[in-house]
Protein backbone atom coordinates (compact mmCIF):
# COMPACT_ATOMS: atom_id res chain seq x y z
CA UNK A 1 0.00 0.00 0.00
CA UNK A 2 1.14 3.52 -0.82
CA UNK A 3 0.74 5.81 2.20
CA UNK A 4 -0.87 9.15 1.29
CA UNK A 5 -1.11 12.46 3.13
CA UNK A 6 -4.10 14.41 1.83
CA UNK A 7 -4.28 18.17 2.42
CA UNK A 8 -7.62 19.62 1.31
CA UNK A 9 -9.73 22.33 2.95
CA UNK A 10 -12.99 21.60 1.12
CA UNK A 11 -14.94 18.87 2.95
CA UNK A 12 -16.81 17.71 -0.16
CA UNK A 13 -13.62 17.31 -2.18
CA UNK A 14 -11.96 15.59 0.76
CA UNK A 15 -14.81 13.09 1.09
CA UNK A 16 -14.85 12.44 -2.64
CA UNK A 17 -11.15 11.61 -2.72
CA UNK A 18 -11.46 9.36 0.32
CA UNK A 19 -14.21 7.41 -1.45
CA UNK A 20 -12.21 7.28 -4.69
CA UNK A 21 -9.11 5.87 -2.99
CA UNK A 22 -10.97 3.39 -0.78
CA UNK A 23 -10.31 -0.10 -2.02
CA UNK A 24 -7.34 1.07 -4.11
CA UNK A 25 -3.65 0.55 -3.44
CA UNK A 26 -3.51 4.03 -1.88
CA UNK A 27 -4.06 4.36 1.86
CA UNK A 28 -4.82 7.79 3.27
CA UNK A 29 -2.89 7.91 6.53
CA UNK A 30 -3.46 11.58 7.33
CA UNK A 31 -5.87 14.35 6.31
CA UNK A 32 -5.34 18.03 7.07
CA UNK A 33 -7.02 21.24 6.02
CA UNK A 34 -4.10 23.61 5.49
CA UNK A 35 -0.52 23.65 4.30
CA UNK A 36 1.06 24.40 7.65
CA UNK A 37 -0.58 21.32 9.18
CA UNK A 38 0.61 19.22 6.25
CA UNK A 39 4.22 20.12 7.06
CA UNK A 40 3.66 19.54 10.78
CA UNK A 41 2.15 16.09 10.28
CA UNK A 42 4.78 14.74 7.90
CA UNK A 43 7.10 13.26 10.55
CA UNK A 44 4.23 11.42 12.26
CA UNK A 45 2.29 10.36 9.16
CA UNK A 46 5.36 9.22 7.17
CA UNK A 47 3.52 9.29 3.83
CA UNK A 48 5.00 7.93 0.63
CA UNK A 49 3.11 10.52 -1.41
CA UNK A 50 1.36 13.84 -0.83
CA UNK A 51 -1.83 15.13 -2.43
CA UNK A 52 -2.12 18.87 -1.82
CA UNK A 53 -4.84 21.38 -2.59
CA UNK A 54 -3.24 24.23 -4.51
CA UNK A 55 -5.19 26.89 -2.60
CA UNK A 56 -5.33 26.33 1.17
CA UNK A 57 -5.27 28.47 4.31
CA UNK A 58 -1.99 29.12 6.11
CA UNK A 59 0.23 27.83 3.30
CA UNK A 60 -0.73 26.87 -0.24
CA UNK A 61 0.11 23.59 -1.91
CA UNK A 62 2.75 25.43 -3.93
CA UNK A 63 4.29 26.77 -0.71
CA UNK A 64 4.46 23.26 0.73
CA UNK A 65 6.02 21.93 -2.49
CA UNK A 66 8.62 24.70 -2.43
CA UNK A 67 9.45 24.10 1.24
CA UNK A 68 9.85 20.35 0.85
CA UNK A 69 12.06 20.64 -2.20
CA UNK A 70 14.23 23.21 -0.43
CA UNK A 71 14.62 20.65 2.37
CA UNK A 72 15.70 18.05 -0.15
CA UNK A 73 12.50 16.04 0.30
CA UNK A 74 11.90 14.24 -3.01
CA UNK A 75 8.67 12.47 -2.10
CA UNK A 76 6.11 12.57 -4.93
CA UNK A 77 3.71 15.50 -4.71
CA UNK A 78 0.43 15.89 -6.60
CA UNK A 79 -1.43 19.21 -6.68
CA UNK A 80 -5.21 19.46 -6.91
CA UNK A 81 -6.49 22.74 -8.28
CA UNK A 82 -9.63 24.37 -9.55
CA UNK A 83 -7.54 26.91 -11.42
CA UNK A 84 -3.85 27.74 -11.64
CA UNK A 85 -2.09 30.53 -13.51
CA UNK A 86 0.47 29.44 -16.12
CA UNK A 87 3.27 31.15 -14.19
CA UNK A 88 2.51 29.20 -11.02
CA UNK A 89 2.12 25.96 -12.97
CA UNK A 90 5.50 26.52 -14.61
CA UNK A 91 7.10 27.29 -11.23
CA UNK A 92 5.61 24.10 -9.78
CA UNK A 93 7.06 22.04 -12.65
CA UNK A 94 10.45 23.68 -12.17
CA UNK A 95 10.30 22.76 -8.47
CA UNK A 96 9.81 19.10 -9.37
CA UNK A 97 6.06 18.71 -9.10
CA UNK A 98 5.10 15.14 -9.99
CA UNK A 99 1.40 15.49 -10.76
CA UNK A 100 -1.31 18.09 -11.28
CA UNK A 101 -5.01 17.28 -11.51
CA UNK A 102 -7.90 19.68 -12.16
CA UNK A 103 -10.50 19.22 -9.43
CA UNK A 104 -13.43 18.96 -11.81
CA UNK A 105 -11.69 15.96 -13.39
CA UNK A 106 -10.32 14.41 -10.22
CA UNK A 107 -12.74 11.48 -10.24
CA UNK A 108 -11.61 10.58 -13.79
CA UNK A 109 -7.91 11.49 -13.59
CA UNK A 110 -6.60 11.20 -10.04
CA UNK A 111 -5.98 7.44 -9.93
CA UNK A 112 -4.26 7.50 -13.33
CA UNK A 113 -2.12 10.38 -12.09
CA UNK A 114 -1.16 8.56 -8.88
CA UNK A 115 -0.32 5.37 -10.78
CA UNK A 116 1.94 7.28 -13.18
CA UNK A 117 3.65 9.17 -10.38
CA UNK A 118 4.28 5.99 -8.40
CA UNK A 119 5.98 4.52 -11.48
CA UNK A 120 8.33 7.49 -11.68
CA UNK A 121 6.50 9.38 -14.41
CA UNK A 122 5.16 12.90 -14.28
CA UNK A 123 1.40 13.35 -14.93
CA UNK A 124 0.09 16.85 -15.53
CA UNK A 125 -3.27 17.91 -16.92
CA UNK A 126 -2.67 18.41 -20.66
CA UNK A 127 -4.12 21.91 -20.91
CA UNK A 128 -2.23 23.15 -17.85
CA UNK A 129 1.01 21.67 -19.19
CA UNK A 130 0.64 23.45 -22.52
CA UNK A 131 -0.18 26.76 -20.82
CA UNK A 132 2.87 26.39 -18.57
CA UNK A 133 5.10 25.69 -21.54
CA UNK A 134 3.63 28.65 -23.42
CA UNK A 135 4.55 30.80 -20.42
CA UNK A 136 8.07 29.37 -20.47
CA UNK A 137 8.60 30.25 -24.11
CA UNK A 138 6.94 33.66 -23.75
CA UNK A 139 9.28 34.47 -20.86
CA UNK A 140 12.28 33.83 -23.07
CA UNK A 141 13.37 36.34 -25.68
CA UNK A 142 10.54 35.78 -28.14
CA UNK A 143 12.28 37.80 -30.81
CA UNK A 144 15.31 35.51 -31.06
CA UNK A 145 14.22 32.21 -29.51
CA UNK A 146 13.74 29.76 -32.41
CA UNK A 147 11.53 27.53 -30.27
CA UNK A 148 8.95 30.32 -30.12
CA UNK A 149 7.82 29.39 -33.64
CA UNK A 150 6.50 26.00 -32.43
CA UNK A 151 2.83 25.33 -31.75
CA UNK A 152 1.58 24.82 -28.19
CA UNK A 153 1.45 21.05 -28.64
CA UNK A 154 4.94 20.97 -30.15
CA UNK A 155 6.22 23.01 -27.22
CA UNK A 156 4.71 20.51 -24.80
CA UNK A 157 6.47 17.68 -26.67
CA UNK A 158 9.79 19.54 -26.56
CA UNK A 159 9.40 20.30 -22.84
CA UNK A 160 8.97 16.61 -22.04
CA UNK A 161 11.74 15.58 -24.41
CA UNK A 162 14.12 18.00 -22.67
CA UNK A 163 13.33 16.23 -19.41
CA UNK A 164 14.63 13.02 -20.95
CA UNK A 165 11.30 11.33 -21.55
CA UNK A 166 10.98 8.73 -24.28
CA UNK A 167 8.40 8.88 -27.06
CA UNK A 168 6.20 6.36 -25.25
CA UNK A 169 6.21 8.40 -22.04
CA UNK A 170 5.55 11.64 -23.92
CA UNK A 171 2.63 9.98 -25.69
CA UNK A 172 1.16 8.78 -22.41
CA UNK A 173 1.53 12.16 -20.71
CA UNK A 174 -0.04 14.12 -23.56
CA UNK A 175 -2.72 11.58 -24.47
CA UNK A 176 -1.24 10.89 -27.90
CA UNK A 177 -0.07 7.84 -29.82
CA UNK A 178 3.65 7.21 -30.30
CA UNK A 179 3.11 7.73 -34.03
CA UNK A 180 1.68 11.19 -33.39
CA UNK A 181 4.63 12.06 -31.16
CA UNK A 182 7.03 10.98 -33.92
CA UNK A 183 5.10 13.15 -36.40
CA UNK A 184 5.35 16.12 -34.03
CA UNK A 185 9.10 15.54 -33.65
CA UNK A 186 9.52 15.42 -37.42
CA UNK A 187 7.73 18.78 -37.73
CA UNK A 188 9.76 20.22 -34.85
CA UNK A 189 13.04 19.16 -36.46
CA UNK A 190 11.95 20.71 -39.79
CA UNK A 191 10.92 24.01 -38.19
CA UNK A 192 14.11 24.31 -36.14
CA UNK A 193 16.54 22.99 -38.75
CA UNK A 194 17.86 20.16 -36.58
CA UNK A 195 18.11 16.47 -37.32
CA UNK A 196 18.35 14.76 -33.92
CA UNK A 197 17.45 15.01 -30.26
CA UNK A 198 21.04 15.91 -29.47
CA UNK A 199 20.91 18.92 -31.79
CA UNK A 200 17.56 19.92 -30.29
CA UNK A 201 19.03 19.72 -26.76
CA UNK A 202 21.93 21.94 -27.82
CA UNK A 203 19.64 24.47 -29.50
CA UNK A 204 17.34 24.60 -26.47
CA UNK A 205 20.21 25.02 -24.00
CA UNK A 206 21.68 27.84 -26.12
CA UNK A 207 18.37 29.68 -25.76
CA UNK A 208 17.97 29.25 -22.02
CA UNK A 209 15.64 26.22 -21.89
PyMOL commands that set and color helices and strands:
alter all, ss='L'
color gray80, all
select helices_A, chain A and resi 11-21+35-45+61-70+86-94+103-118+126-139+146-149+152-162+167-174+178-192+197-206
alter helices_A, ss='H'
color red, helices_A
select strands_A, chain A and resi 2-7+26-32+49-53+76-81+99-102+123-124
alter strands_A, ss='S'
color yellow, strands_A
deselect
rebuild
show_as cartoon
